[in-house]
Amino acid sequence: MAAYALTIFLGSFLLFQIQPLIGKYILPWYGGSPAVWTTCMLFFQVVLLAGYGYAHLATLAGRTRQGYLHLGMLLAALPFLPITPSAELWKPAPGDAPVAKILLLLMANIGMPYLVLAATAPLIQHWFVSSFPGRPPYRLYALSNFASLLALLSYPFLVEPRLTLDRQVLLWSWGFAVYALCCAWCAVQPRLAGRIAGNGPAPDAAATCAGDPPLAGKGELSVSAALVWLLLSASGSALLLATTNQLCQEVAVVPFLWVIPLAIYLLTFIICFNSDNSYDRVLWGMVLIGAVILACRTLYLGINVNLWLQILVFLAALFALCMVCHGELVRSRPAPRHLTAYYLVIAAGGAMGGALVALAAPALFDGFWEYPISLACSCLVILAAWFRERAFARTPRWLPAFLVAGQLALVCFVVNYLRSYSQQAESRTRNFYGVLRVIRNSDATGPKLTLMHGRVVHGTQFTSAAQRSLPTTYYGPDSAAGLALRFHPNRTSDGPRQKGLKVGVVGLGTGTLAAYGQEGDTFRFYEINPDVVRVAEKHFTYLKGSAARVEVAPGDARITMESELKRNSPQGYDVLLVDAFSSDAIPLHLLTRECFSVYRRHLKADGLLLVHITNRFLDLGNIVHAQGEAAGYRAARVVSPGDEKHGTGKADWMILTSNSGFLDLLRIRAKLAPLPATTSATPLWSDDFASLWQAMRR
């Protein structure tokens, strides 16, 4: 029995350890978009379904043939090691479909090993039932989920901080080799022991049991039961991905915020499948009602709710709903002879929920609507499951009526929430990189257009002829960006140009910085999101109205700048502005040591590197300061107050440069703010490790 438990534990650990590992590996290639993890999760769920399907079909053969078949699968997976994806082969080019490219990358690099690992839990449990008649297998499913949970929680706290990505890949590959040996032993053990002979079907030990032990399962297969399993599993899976999207849109796309929702999801499996007494329908039903009310309230209040409270509420709602969904799955589980079919349906539900969020939602919705819709639909599925199980047979008559009324109220809330969201925007668009809205409004300062990315302002422009050329929001004349573009040494202190500036900007937004362009200047914007380019050119006039020559380089800024260097084409920027961190979900790969090396190679010796660090939740000042010191730059900070009359807001920028003459200008020195403190203990973020906790505002 120990061999079966060890194999299931190791297989499940490797299965879930590879998820954040490969996700982090490819995240920088796609601009740090939250959709990277959603797409990865879709792949994991679909291949998990394929693995469960393979395990179910394999059980139709005799026990000996099953062993030989799985040995062949293990051998077929070994050539995939190590699982490192080739950057030259798989880094995206402008115009590539990111979802399709990511799915192909994952299939080509981890497809076979992941398929073999995915089949471990149901197949080894089936072998366990054959080898140990009368022993309940479902606790091994709890063990599988415990190993998965351990793998997820160990990654951000133990693996990621201590091991480089290359070392992580190497250790994982060795772990897979050990797993393959354990799995091979389980495959041939009955043959060696002489316990099962011939190639006929393995005896159905569960069917010959005198009785059903705890967690053995008492249900039978039926279309209605399978449909309930499918919908309950899909509900938990859909809310898992929708919750992850919600969190990553608000903070950053980092492994910690990936694994916590998934860990909660797995924890509910562990609790529910470990014991019949773990799930109490009345208790968890009441908890779910309270959690849903709080989640709806938090959605309604939006950014007015504290970040940590938002995270807590959304995670609590996920935990409560998954407890109920998975608890109902356990209550309706079948006898052990049907366990592979049961797991197959659960996996199909998981893949269906993942596909709804990762594929259907972006295609059907022009906003992040999947969270409230998933919440409402999941509650409806649970209510239907309760009625099917006759859960209200011995309850007061008002209780089912109350729950139906509550479900209707929830649906009405979601409809009104989506309607109010839609009415605010003149234009909406959604793609792999997020949701953009253009909002037209007017106030005491005049009529204006505002570009929103999620719930964050990415640029505003006045629409009147007298005001439309004014730089607004974070880019006012007294911001560090305005000061650098007005008083760079290549311009005289009085304003006229001595010679043109070459300016690079990471992040286009509405193109506001082009308002500072003069004849002879070149402004080159790097923008990964093609919808941002279309919106900036269609709805705003900063680009077309600039006196400078304006270029837009599509694709991730870092990949594009690295490609320019490979072509021996450093841009020689006078000013390089990195403006990708005002959003709440920041691309960490643009703040690492390796990326700052790229910035430096594109700057002139006396060039100015400006990093925009205005952020509600993160204080990036000491991180940028440390990177600047490591690169040999002198650092300065400019925090400019807002001027509502001219449409500007408070802006926080860091300036890194070797140009002491610029920083010593009287006009610049008068605007400098105290530098964020750094110590020898302040670590430099790198591609291998960047800790979000170091930047969290306390």
Phi, psi and omega per residue, in radians:
M1 nan -0.600 -3.107
A2 -1.069 -0.639 -3.138
A3 -1.112 -0.708 3.117
Y4 -1.138 -0.792 -3.135
A5 -1.094 -0.752 -3.135
L6 -1.118 -0.734 -3.132
T7 -1.132 -0.764 3.118
I8 -1.120 -0.737 -3.128
F9 -1.093 -0.868 -3.085
L10 -1.167 -0.713 3.130
G11 -1.101 -0.753 -3.138
S12 -1.214 -0.639 3.107
F13 -1.077 -0.837 -3.139
L14 -1.158 -0.620 -3.127
L15 -1.036 -0.723 -3.078
F16 -1.679 -0.253 3.037
Q17 -1.289 -0.550 -3.103
I18 -1.277 -0.348 -3.067
Q19 -1.159 -1.014 3.086
P20 -1.162 -0.512 -3.124
L21 -1.092 -0.944 -3.087
I22 -1.252 -0.566 3.090
G23 -1.085 -0.783 3.127
K24 -1.177 -0.587 -3.112
Y25 -1.066 -0.730 -3.039
I26 -1.731 -0.137 -3.092
L27 -0.964 -0.802 -3.126
P28 -1.104 -0.389 -3.118
W29 -1.251 -0.297 -3.087
Y30 -2.125 0.576 3.002
G31 1.203 0.292 3.135
G32 1.222 0.404 -3.093
S33 -1.200 2.416 3.061
P34 -1.016 -0.444 -3.120
A35 -1.176 -0.289 3.073
V36 -1.055 -0.847 -3.118
W37 -1.198 -0.663 3.109
T38 -1.077 -0.743 3.118
T39 -1.156 -0.722 3.071
C40 -1.047 -0.764 3.140
M41 -1.088 -0.656 3.070
L42 -1.060 -0.789 3.101
F43 -1.050 -0.812 -3.112
F44 -1.045 -0.724 -3.095
Q45 -1.251 -0.677 3.127
V46 -1.177 -0.757 3.129
V47 -1.232 -0.551 3.017
L48 -1.057 -0.748 3.077
L49 -1.062 -0.764 3.112
A50 -1.080 -0.692 3.109
G51 -1.131 -0.731 3.098
Y52 -1.167 -0.636 3.089
G53 -1.128 -0.756 3.075
Y54 -1.051 -0.771 3.141
A55 -1.082 -0.708 -3.130
H56 -1.150 -0.766 3.138
L57 -1.190 -0.612 -3.137
A58 -1.096 -0.551 -3.106
T59 -1.228 -0.199 3.096
L60 -1.301 -0.345 3.098
A61 -1.515 2.996 3.076
G62 -1.195 2.824 -3.053
R63 -1.061 -0.703 -3.128
T64 -1.166 -0.750 3.124
R65 -1.143 -0.610 3.058
Q66 -1.012 -0.777 -3.135
G67 -1.078 -0.808 -3.135
Y68 -1.150 -0.676 3.123
L69 -1.070 -0.757 -3.090
H70 -1.271 -0.542 3.035
L71 -1.068 -0.671 3.086
G72 -1.135 -0.671 3.110
M73 -1.142 -0.706 3.116
L74 -1.087 -0.758 3.126
L75 -1.130 -0.632 3.136
A76 -1.188 -0.438 -3.121
A77 -1.423 -0.438 -3.041
L78 -1.073 -0.649 3.132
P79 -1.105 -0.263 3.124
F80 -1.325 -0.207 -3.102
L81 -1.502 2.520 -0.197
P82 -1.243 2.836 -2.953
I83 -1.622 0.332 -3.090
T84 -1.176 2.111 3.072
P85 -1.325 2.452 -3.132
S86 -1.317 2.137 3.134
A87 -1.112 -0.713 -3.114
E88 -1.119 -0.588 -3.079
L89 -1.495 -0.610 -2.922
W90 -1.969 -0.165 3.069
K91 -1.099 2.359 -3.050
P92 -1.273 2.643 3.017
A93 -1.866 2.729 3.096
P94 -0.933 2.327 -3.132
G95 1.661 -0.245 3.085
D96 -1.138 2.505 3.040
A97 -1.361 1.930 -2.980
P98 -1.113 -0.696 -3.105
V99 -1.109 -0.850 -3.136
A100 -1.094 -0.705 -3.121
K101 -1.137 -0.737 3.140
I102 -1.134 -0.765 -3.128
L103 -1.106 -0.708 3.097
L104 -1.153 -0.730 3.111
L105 -1.017 -0.832 -3.115
L106 -1.141 -0.718 3.138
M107 -1.115 -0.708 -3.080
A108 -1.284 -0.466 -3.020
N109 -1.841 -0.593 -3.120
I110 -2.249 0.094 -3.020
G111 -0.960 -0.955 -3.063
M112 -1.211 -0.832 3.084
P113 -1.027 -0.685 -3.119
Y114 -1.181 -0.663 3.108
L115 -1.071 -0.777 -3.140
V116 -1.121 -0.779 3.125
L117 -1.118 -0.660 -3.120
A118 -1.114 -0.521 -3.121
A119 -1.407 -0.163 -2.989
T120 -1.040 -0.969 -3.000
A121 -1.017 -0.945 -3.121
P122 -1.190 -0.643 -3.082
L123 -1.240 -0.802 -3.141
I124 -1.153 -0.620 3.071
Q125 -1.118 -0.667 3.091
H126 -1.103 -0.751 3.082
W127 -1.108 -0.636 3.114
F128 -1.083 -0.767 3.128
V129 -1.076 -0.687 3.133
S130 -1.187 -0.643 -3.056
S131 -1.475 -0.472 -3.091
F132 -2.246 1.318 -3.121
P133 -0.971 2.374 3.097
G134 1.560 -0.195 3.140
R135 -1.556 2.236 -3.108
P136 -1.200 2.323 -3.095
P137 -1.594 -0.225 -2.946
Y138 -1.204 -0.393 3.083
R139 -1.209 -0.427 3.039
L140 -1.167 -0.502 3.057
Y141 -1.171 -0.679 3.055
A142 -1.120 -0.706 3.091
L143 -1.077 -0.707 3.112
S144 -1.044 -0.779 -3.133
N145 -1.251 -0.542 3.067
F146 -1.132 -0.745 3.102
A147 -1.109 -0.674 3.107
S148 -1.122 -0.745 3.117
L149 -1.101 -0.747 3.121
L150 -1.083 -0.701 3.121
A151 -1.097 -0.751 -3.120
L152 -1.158 -0.803 -3.071
L153 -1.265 -0.503 -3.139
S154 -1.301 -0.401 -3.046
Y155 -1.142 -0.980 -3.090
P156 -1.253 -0.397 -3.042
F157 -1.738 -0.505 -3.081
L158 -2.054 -0.796 -3.022
V159 -1.386 -0.973 -3.054
E160 -1.029 -0.766 -3.098
P161 -1.230 -0.362 -2.964
R162 -1.922 -0.302 -3.038
L163 -2.195 2.420 3.020
T164 -1.197 2.842 3.137
L165 -1.061 -0.706 3.128
D166 -1.101 -0.695 3.121
R167 -1.196 -0.651 3.094
Q168 -1.061 -0.786 3.130
V169 -1.075 -0.734 -3.120
L170 -1.112 -0.822 -3.134
L171 -1.139 -0.680 3.108
W172 -1.088 -0.718 -3.121
S173 -1.128 -0.698 3.052
W174 -1.138 -0.673 3.092
G175 -1.076 -0.671 3.111
F176 -1.134 -0.652 3.114
A177 -1.102 -0.724 3.093
V178 -1.123 -0.746 3.098
Y179 -1.027 -0.735 -3.123
A180 -1.057 -0.672 3.103
L181 -1.144 -0.768 3.124
C182 -1.097 -0.745 -3.124
C183 -1.168 -0.663 3.098
A184 -1.101 -0.670 3.105
W185 -1.091 -0.758 3.107
C186 -1.112 -0.597 -3.104
A187 -1.186 -0.665 -3.035
V188 -1.778 -0.125 -3.041
Q189 -1.014 -0.828 3.129
P190 -1.072 -0.642 3.123
R191 -1.119 -0.771 -3.136
L192 -1.165 -0.623 -3.087
A193 -1.453 -0.190 3.138
G194 1.274 0.351 -3.073
R195 -1.449 -0.484 3.106
I196 -2.257 2.125 -3.094
A197 -2.002 2.743 3.094
G198 1.341 -3.129 -3.085
N199 -1.955 0.190 3.130
G200 -1.285 3.035 -3.125
P201 -1.061 2.502 3.100
A202 -1.161 2.521 3.138
P203 -1.081 2.438 3.111
D204 -1.433 1.481 -3.052
A205 -1.056 -0.637 -3.088
A206 -1.145 -0.565 -3.105
A207 -1.250 -0.392 -3.099
T208 -1.648 0.043 -3.131
C209 -1.140 2.493 3.104
A210 -1.168 -0.573 -3.130
G211 -2.650 3.101 -3.140
D212 -1.746 1.949 3.092
P213 -1.263 2.986 3.114
P214 -0.938 2.401 3.134
L215 1.125 0.310 3.122
A216 -1.349 -0.469 -3.111
G217 1.621 2.394 -3.074
K218 -2.208 -0.154 -3.086
G219 -1.376 2.877 3.067
E220 -2.039 2.830 3.123
L221 -1.270 2.371 3.032
S222 -2.717 2.821 -3.137
V223 -1.103 -0.747 -3.113
S224 -1.158 -0.697 3.123
A225 -1.134 -0.770 3.141
A226 -1.099 -0.655 3.124
L227 -1.137 -0.708 3.105
V228 -1.120 -0.783 3.102
W229 -1.025 -0.777 -3.110
L230 -1.050 -0.835 -3.063
L231 -1.255 -0.653 3.096
L232 -1.134 -0.750 3.119
S233 -1.148 -0.732 3.129
A234 -1.110 -0.620 -3.130
S235 -1.118 -0.843 3.120
G236 -1.098 -0.730 -3.128
S237 -1.142 -0.777 -3.128
A238 -1.104 -0.753 -3.133
L239 -1.217 -0.557 3.061
L240 -1.006 -0.905 -3.107
L241 -1.225 -0.643 3.122
A242 -1.139 -0.686 3.100
T243 -1.153 -0.739 3.108
T244 -1.058 -0.753 3.069
N245 -1.024 -0.782 -3.105
Q246 -1.063 -0.765 -3.118
L247 -1.229 -0.767 -3.088
C248 -1.208 -0.512 3.079
Q249 -1.185 -0.478 -3.059
E250 -1.591 -0.403 -3.039
V251 -2.164 -1.538 -3.126
A252 -2.800 2.761 3.139
V253 -1.603 1.572 -3.095
V254 -2.305 2.693 -3.108
P255 -0.920 -0.631 -3.103
F256 -1.033 -0.772 -3.117
L257 -1.372 -0.170 2.959
W258 -1.420 -0.816 -2.913
V259 -1.391 -0.484 -3.103
I260 -1.103 -0.868 3.067
P261 -1.055 -0.721 3.128
L262 -1.150 -0.643 3.098
A263 -1.121 -0.722 3.092
I264 -1.092 -0.743 3.111
Y265 -1.015 -0.811 3.134
L266 -1.208 -0.637 3.141
L267 -1.034 -0.668 3.123
T268 -1.169 -0.600 3.036
F269 -1.090 -0.780 -3.114
I270 -1.064 -0.847 -3.102
I271 -1.087 -0.822 -3.033
C272 -1.248 -0.653 -3.080
F273 -1.512 -0.113 -3.109
N274 -1.395 -0.545 -3.061
S275 -2.732 2.581 3.075
D276 -1.129 -0.417 -3.058
N277 -1.602 0.053 -3.060
S278 -1.308 -0.494 -3.062
Y279 -1.989 2.041 3.047
D280 -1.881 2.045 -3.020
R281 -1.075 -0.729 -3.111
V282 -1.176 -0.855 -3.113
L283 -1.048 -0.904 -3.067
W284 -1.287 -0.442 3.018
G285 -1.121 -0.733 3.098
M286 -1.165 -0.721 3.109
V287 -1.076 -0.717 -3.137
L288 -1.091 -0.756 3.135
I289 -1.033 -0.814 3.128
G290 -1.104 -0.725 -3.117
A291 -1.157 -0.663 3.134
V292 -1.170 -0.710 3.110
I293 -1.067 -0.787 3.128
L294 -1.129 -0.694 3.136
A295 -1.118 -0.728 3.115
C296 -1.126 -0.727 3.112
R297 -1.086 -0.720 3.140
T298 -1.167 -0.701 3.074
L299 -1.064 -0.728 -3.097
Y300 -1.140 -0.719 -3.107
L301 -1.369 -0.459 3.048
G302 1.100 -2.254 -3.022
I303 -1.229 -0.119 3.102
N304 -1.333 -0.145 3.136
V305 -1.668 2.374 3.102
N306 -0.931 2.470 -3.088
L307 -0.951 -0.875 -3.074
W308 -1.133 -0.584 3.093
L309 -1.194 -0.688 3.073
Q310 -1.026 -0.852 -3.135
I311 -1.028 -0.802 -3.120
L312 -1.077 -0.776 -3.090
V313 -1.155 -0.814 -3.112
F314 -1.163 -0.651 3.088
L315 -1.210 -0.644 3.100
A316 -1.121 -0.721 3.114
A317 -1.125 -0.705 3.097
L318 -1.089 -0.782 -3.127
F319 -1.091 -0.807 -3.101
A320 -1.113 -0.788 -3.103
L321 -1.186 -0.708 3.125
C322 -1.186 -0.595 3.066
M323 -1.052 -0.749 -3.129
V324 -1.232 -0.814 -3.130
C325 -1.048 -0.826 -3.087
H326 -1.334 -0.522 3.028
G327 -1.099 -0.726 3.097
E328 -1.194 -0.569 3.049
L329 -1.071 -0.736 -3.140
V330 -1.178 -0.722 -3.120
R331 -1.074 -0.529 -3.073
S332 -1.853 0.290 -3.085
R333 -1.139 2.676 -3.137
P334 -1.551 -3.141 3.033
A335 -1.145 2.724 -3.073
P336 -0.989 -0.458 -3.138
R337 -1.146 -0.272 3.124
H338 -1.858 0.255 -2.955
L339 -1.139 -0.635 -3.126
T340 -1.189 -0.639 3.079
A341 -1.160 -0.688 3.111
Y342 -1.074 -0.830 3.121
Y343 -1.160 -0.582 3.118
L344 -1.111 -0.741 3.124
V345 -1.162 -0.711 3.102
I346 -1.069 -0.760 3.118
A347 -1.134 -0.656 3.095
A348 -1.095 -0.698 3.083
G349 -1.115 -0.714 3.104
G350 -1.076 -0.760 3.121
A351 -1.156 -0.661 3.130
M352 -1.128 -0.772 3.098
G353 -1.085 -0.714 3.108
G354 -1.123 -0.719 3.133
A355 -1.151 -0.633 3.127
L356 -1.090 -0.696 -3.109
V357 -1.433 -0.748 -3.030
A358 -1.422 -0.555 -3.072
L359 -1.956 -0.893 -3.055
A360 -1.223 -0.778 -3.076
A361 -1.042 -0.853 3.109
P362 -1.095 -0.525 -3.124
A363 -1.373 -0.566 -3.041
L364 -1.690 -0.526 -3.028
F365 -1.919 2.517 3.031
D366 -1.827 0.330 3.035
G367 -2.557 2.979 3.090
F368 -1.427 1.340 -3.063
W369 -1.728 -0.103 -3.023
E370 -1.152 -0.486 -3.126
Y371 -1.155 -0.988 -3.141
P372 -1.100 -0.615 3.136
I373 -1.190 -0.749 3.105
S374 -1.078 -0.698 3.141
L375 -1.067 -0.833 -3.109
A376 -1.174 -0.774 -3.115
C377 -1.164 -0.658 3.123
S378 -1.119 -0.736 3.103
C379 -1.111 -0.632 3.092
L380 -1.140 -0.725 3.104
V381 -1.095 -0.742 3.131
I382 -1.101 -0.757 3.128
L383 -1.077 -0.730 3.108
A384 -1.117 -0.683 3.114
A385 -1.130 -0.678 3.107
W386 -1.113 -0.744 3.112
F387 -1.137 -0.681 3.119
R388 -1.108 -0.655 3.138
E389 -1.437 0.040 -3.125
R390 0.973 0.770 -3.100
A391 -1.191 -0.314 -3.069
F392 -1.809 0.240 -3.076
A393 -1.079 -0.595 -3.083
R394 -1.993 0.404 -3.137
T395 -1.903 2.829 3.065
P396 -1.007 2.584 -3.063
R397 -1.114 -0.452 -3.090
W398 -1.265 -0.351 -3.059
L399 -1.142 -0.897 3.104
P400 -1.088 -0.619 3.101
A401 -1.123 -0.687 3.116
F402 -1.106 -0.745 -3.120
L403 -1.191 -0.668 3.087
V404 -1.123 -0.741 3.097
A405 -1.097 -0.690 3.099
G406 -1.109 -0.683 3.100
Q407 -1.105 -0.732 3.093
L408 -1.092 -0.709 3.112
A409 -1.099 -0.681 3.124
L410 -1.134 -0.751 3.113
V411 -1.094 -0.737 3.117
C412 -1.092 -0.703 3.102
F413 -1.060 -0.805 -3.112
V414 -1.096 -0.769 3.139
V415 -1.070 -0.801 3.137
N416 -1.164 -0.645 3.116
Y417 -1.088 -0.799 -3.139
L418 -1.201 -0.643 3.137
R419 -1.144 -0.774 -3.136
S420 -1.152 -0.632 3.103
Y421 -1.113 -0.721 -3.074
S422 -1.248 -0.629 -3.064
Q423 -1.212 -0.310 -3.076
Q424 -1.358 -0.337 -2.928
A425 -1.889 2.421 2.996
E426 -1.394 -0.579 3.126
S427 -2.514 2.440 3.095
R428 -2.362 2.490 3.064
T429 -2.608 2.558 3.135
R430 -2.399 2.397 3.026
N431 -2.558 -2.880 -3.087
F432 -0.979 -0.527 -3.010
Y433 -1.646 -0.059 3.072
G434 2.416 -2.961 -3.086
V435 -1.968 2.249 3.098
L436 -2.006 2.404 3.043
R437 -2.289 2.419 3.010
V438 -1.889 2.094 -3.067
I439 -2.003 2.237 3.086
R440 -1.786 2.208 3.102
N441 -2.624 3.041 -3.131
S442 -2.528 2.462 3.078
D443 -2.449 -2.837 -3.068
A444 -1.101 -0.405 -3.118
T445 -1.505 -0.241 3.114
G446 2.255 3.002 3.112
P447 -1.260 2.566 -3.079
K448 -2.703 2.839 3.007
L449 -2.025 2.426 -3.138
T450 -2.224 2.338 3.048
L451 -1.703 2.151 3.122
M452 -1.961 2.328 2.989
H453 -1.935 1.815 -2.957
G454 1.178 -2.049 3.107
R455 -1.991 0.309 -3.101
V456 -1.941 2.367 3.101
V457 -1.289 2.207 3.109
H458 -1.985 0.214 3.070
G459 2.625 2.541 3.103
T460 -2.395 2.489 3.079
Q461 -2.380 2.292 2.993
F462 -1.178 2.556 -3.083
T463 -1.760 -0.196 3.107
S464 -1.296 2.623 -3.092
A465 -1.051 -0.582 -3.089
A466 -1.309 -0.383 -3.016
Q467 -1.999 -0.234 -2.938
R468 -1.154 -0.320 3.129
S469 -1.553 -0.015 -3.122
L470 -1.284 2.271 2.993
P471 -1.296 2.275 -3.019
T472 -2.097 -2.950 3.121
T473 0.869 -2.004 -3.021
Y474 -1.530 0.082 -2.925
Y475 -2.126 0.475 -3.130
G476 -1.107 2.940 -3.096
P477 -1.018 -0.501 -3.118
D478 -1.657 0.000 3.034
S479 -1.283 2.863 3.111
A480 -1.041 -0.632 3.116
A481 -1.109 -0.805 3.123
G482 -1.109 -0.727 -3.140
L483 -1.120 -0.754 -3.111
A484 -1.137 -0.706 -3.081
L485 -1.422 -0.314 3.100
R486 -1.605 -0.630 -2.966
F487 -2.111 0.352 3.040
H488 -0.996 2.513 -3.128
P489 -0.934 -0.382 3.086
N490 -1.344 -0.030 2.972
R491 -2.074 2.559 3.085
T492 -1.265 2.829 -3.139
S493 -1.126 -0.329 -3.133
D494 -1.551 -0.105 3.033
G495 1.999 -0.745 -3.099
P496 -1.072 2.594 -3.074
R497 -1.383 2.335 2.962
Q498 -1.442 -0.782 3.020
K499 -2.705 2.810 -3.010
G500 -1.164 2.596 3.059
L501 -1.616 2.532 2.952
K502 -1.880 2.068 -2.984
V503 -2.124 2.266 3.015
G504 -1.905 2.458 -3.131
V505 -2.331 2.118 3.067
V506 -1.592 1.848 -3.082
G507 1.882 2.096 -3.060
L508 -1.555 -0.847 -3.034
G509 1.027 -2.272 3.083
T510 -1.571 -0.009 -3.097
G511 1.387 0.415 -3.032
T512 -0.976 -0.678 -3.059
L513 -1.118 -0.341 3.083
A514 -1.134 -0.279 3.104
A515 -1.093 -0.397 3.131
Y516 -1.496 -0.047 -3.077
G517 -1.227 2.463 3.079
Q518 -2.151 2.923 3.125
E519 -1.002 2.361 -3.122
G520 1.611 -0.264 3.091
D521 -1.375 2.710 2.982
T522 -2.219 2.170 3.084
F523 -1.963 2.087 -3.137
R524 -2.003 1.994 -3.127
F525 -1.727 2.315 3.026
Y526 -1.766 2.173 -3.082
E527 -2.512 2.148 -3.099
I528 -1.434 -0.475 -3.024
N529 -1.648 1.940 -3.125
P530 -1.108 -0.481 3.109
D531 -1.175 -0.583 3.081
V532 -1.087 -0.728 3.121
V533 -1.081 -0.806 -3.121
R534 -1.108 -0.741 -3.134
V535 -1.154 -0.754 -3.129
A536 -1.092 -0.641 -3.116
E537 -1.412 -0.524 -3.071
K538 -1.518 -0.750 -2.985
H539 -1.769 -0.358 -3.062
F540 -2.119 2.730 -3.030
T541 -2.011 0.145 -3.118
Y542 -1.047 -0.733 -3.086
L543 -1.217 -0.901 -3.090
K544 -1.246 -0.399 -3.121
G545 -1.577 -0.066 -3.089
S546 -1.294 2.504 3.066
A547 -1.349 -0.263 -3.119
A548 -1.468 2.861 2.958
R549 -1.342 2.196 -3.063
V550 -1.966 2.259 3.074
E551 -2.157 2.531 3.053
V552 -2.140 2.076 3.119
A553 -1.725 1.946 -3.112
P554 -1.308 2.687 3.109
G555 1.845 2.966 3.104
D556 -1.042 2.321 -3.042
A557 -1.034 -0.750 -3.078
R558 -1.168 -0.774 3.139
I559 -1.101 -0.739 -3.134
T560 -1.130 -0.767 -3.136
M561 -1.177 -0.632 3.065
E562 -1.134 -0.675 3.111
S563 -1.130 -0.673 3.098
E564 -1.077 -0.689 3.120
L565 -1.195 -0.649 3.117
K566 -1.124 -0.544 3.092
R567 -1.465 0.162 -3.121
N568 1.019 0.765 -3.107
S569 -2.233 1.068 3.034
P570 -1.085 2.450 -2.987
Q571 -1.352 -0.414 -3.131
G572 1.126 0.921 -3.077
Y573 -1.315 2.430 2.930
D574 -1.325 -0.663 3.120
V575 -2.389 2.275 3.042
L576 -2.158 2.037 -3.102
L577 -1.881 2.137 3.125
V578 -1.795 1.826 -2.979
D579 -2.122 1.139 -3.083
A580 -2.213 0.207 -2.976
F581 -2.110 0.104 3.090
S582 -1.310 -0.457 3.046
S583 -1.174 2.785 -3.125
D584 -1.321 -0.567 3.090
A585 -1.662 1.741 -2.985
I586 -1.663 2.528 3.051
P587 -1.419 1.726 -3.048
L588 -1.104 -0.441 -3.081
H589 -1.187 -0.201 3.085
L590 -1.580 0.044 3.135
L591 -2.068 0.199 -3.066
T592 -1.561 2.872 3.130
R593 -0.978 -0.730 -3.114
E594 -1.138 -0.647 -3.123
C595 -1.281 -0.642 3.092
F596 -1.107 -0.519 3.052
S597 -1.130 -0.656 3.088
V598 -1.153 -0.785 3.109
Y599 -0.972 -0.818 -3.051
R600 -1.080 -0.674 -3.105
R601 -1.225 -0.358 3.111
H602 -1.598 -0.189 -3.132
L603 -1.584 2.599 2.934
K604 -1.184 2.861 -3.106
A605 -1.023 -0.606 3.131
D606 -1.804 0.339 -3.084
G607 -1.260 2.872 -3.140
L608 -1.965 2.209 3.035
L609 -1.847 2.054 -3.130
L610 -1.989 2.308 3.141
V611 -2.126 2.129 -3.115
H612 -1.462 2.081 -3.032
I613 -2.112 0.272 3.061
T614 -1.094 2.165 -3.093
N615 -2.815 2.431 -3.103
R616 -1.230 -0.624 -2.947
F617 -1.941 -0.374 -3.025
L618 -2.068 2.434 3.040
D619 -1.902 1.737 -3.028
L620 -1.635 0.045 -3.040
G621 -1.034 -0.869 -3.093
N622 -1.204 -0.501 3.095
I623 -1.147 -0.842 -3.135
V624 -1.166 -0.703 3.116
H625 -1.019 -0.792 -3.135
A626 -1.116 -0.719 3.115
Q627 -1.120 -0.679 3.128
G628 -1.127 -0.775 3.119
E629 -1.079 -0.729 3.140
A630 -1.117 -0.526 -3.139
A631 -1.501 -0.023 3.123
G632 1.474 0.322 -3.132
Y633 -1.638 2.696 2.918
R634 -1.524 2.378 -3.045
A635 -1.909 2.574 3.051
A636 -2.557 2.769 -3.127
R637 -2.292 2.377 3.089
V638 -2.187 2.081 3.060
V639 -1.994 1.863 -3.070
S640 -1.726 2.400 3.110
P641 -1.300 2.806 3.112
G642 -1.416 2.736 3.062
D643 -2.327 1.662 -3.033
E644 -1.028 -0.612 -3.116
K645 -1.045 -0.633 -3.121
H646 -1.791 0.182 3.023
G647 1.339 0.316 3.136
T648 -1.811 2.674 3.099
G649 -2.116 3.072 3.104
K650 -1.076 2.339 -3.102
A651 -2.342 2.418 -3.114
D652 -2.126 2.036 -3.107
W653 -2.254 2.577 2.959
M654 -1.876 2.426 3.083
I655 -2.002 2.197 3.084
L656 -2.108 2.197 -3.072
T657 -2.851 2.775 2.951
S658 -1.726 0.023 -3.082
N659 -1.537 1.445 -3.134
S660 -1.126 -0.484 3.135
G661 -1.058 -0.667 3.120
F662 -1.182 -0.828 -3.102
L663 -1.167 -0.421 -3.118
D664 -1.535 -0.087 3.059
L665 -1.031 2.426 -3.090
L666 -1.016 -0.696 -3.113
R667 -1.155 -0.524 -3.135
I668 -1.428 -0.811 -3.116
R669 -1.010 -0.586 -3.122
A670 -1.181 -0.338 -3.088
K671 -1.757 -0.092 -3.031
L672 -1.272 2.476 3.094
A673 -1.888 2.851 3.105
P674 -1.006 2.434 3.129
L675 -1.283 2.530 3.018
P676 -1.144 2.465 -3.067
A677 -1.268 2.488 2.986
T678 -2.281 2.645 3.098
T679 -2.295 3.050 3.100
S680 -1.128 -0.334 -3.140
A681 -1.483 -0.151 3.122
T682 -1.272 1.908 -3.074
P683 -1.346 2.652 3.048
L684 -1.494 2.212 3.062
W685 -1.154 2.493 3.135
S686 -2.376 3.036 3.101
D687 -1.124 -0.450 3.136
D688 -1.382 -0.592 -3.078
F689 -2.679 2.254 3.012
A690 -2.478 2.005 -3.048
S691 -1.613 2.028 3.107
L692 -1.125 -0.511 -3.091
W693 -1.096 -0.509 3.135
Q694 -1.168 -0.357 -3.064
A695 -1.904 -0.042 -3.113
M696 -1.169 2.338 3.039
R697 -1.245 2.297 -3.115
R698 -1.470 nan nan
